[in-house]
C-alpha cells in the first residue's frame, strides 16, 4: 500500500502536512526505512545539542525524541483498536503534558534511541499483521475519523516533520 492509495476522507485536514511528508512511500518499507534513517539522524547530532532549546518553552531534542515515541505508541494503539473494529471513540492527548512528564532530560540518548527502536519494531510487527481490509478500517480519535493505514503514514510523516524542524531550528 502506498501513500497514493489514501483518500482525503481517511484523515483530518490537520494531518495533511504530515501525510504529505510520506509522499511516494509504501507503508511497511516507509516504516522500516524510517527506523534506519531516524537512528542515523539522531546519532549524528552532537551531544551538546541534545538539551538545546531554540526558544523559551520549546522542546529539547531529547524531548522531541520522547514525543515521537509517545505519539507512535498512541497511533499504534488507535490503529489496533480500529483494525479490530472497535467503534469506541478515542480521546486525544495533551502532547505538552506528555513531554513535561516524560523525564527525557534525565535520560541518555542511547536509552531514548533504544526505546525508539523497540517501539518501531513493534509498530512494524503490528502493521505487518494487518490485512488489506483492516488497513481500511476507520475510527474516531480526538476530533475526527482516521483510517488504520492513515495512522501508519502519519507515523512516518510525523517523524519526518520533527527531523525537519530539528534541521531548521536546532542544528
C-alpha positions, 0 to 999 in steps of 0.5 A, a space after each residue: 500500500 502506498 501513500 497514493 492509495 489514501 483518500 482525503 476522507 481517511 484523515 483530518 485536514 490537520 494531518 495533511 502536512 504530515 501525510 504529505 511528508 510520506 509522499 511516494 512511500 509504501 507503508 511497511 518499507 516507509 516504516 522500516 526505512 524510517 527506523 534506519 534513517 531516524 537512528 542515523 539522524 539522531 546519532 549524528 547530532 552532537 551531544 551538546 545539542 541534545 538539551 538545546 532549546 531554540 526558544 523559551 518553552 520549546 522542546 529539547 531534542 531529547 524531548 522531541 525524541 520522547 514525543 515521537 515515541 509517545 505519539 507512535 505508541 498512541 497511533 499504534 494503539 488507535 490503529 489496533 483498536 480500529 483494525 479490530 473494529 472497535 467503534 469506541 471513540 478515542 480521546 486525544 492527548 495533551 502532547 505538552 503534558 506528555 513531554 513535561 512528564 516524560 523525564 527525557 532530560 534525565 535520560 541518555 540518548 542511547 536509552 531514548 534511541 533504544 526505546 525508539 527502536 523497540 517501539 518501531 519494531 513493534 509498530 512494524 510487527 503490528 502493521 505487518 499483521 494487518 490485512 488489506 481490509 483492516 488497513 481500511 478500517 476507520 475510527 474516531 480519535 480526538 476530533 475526527 475519523 482516521 483510517 488504520 493505514 492513515 495512522 501508519 503514514 502519519 507515523 512516518 510523516 510525523 517523524 519526518 516533520 520533527 527531523 525537519 524542524 530539528 534541521 531548521 531550528 536546532 542544528 
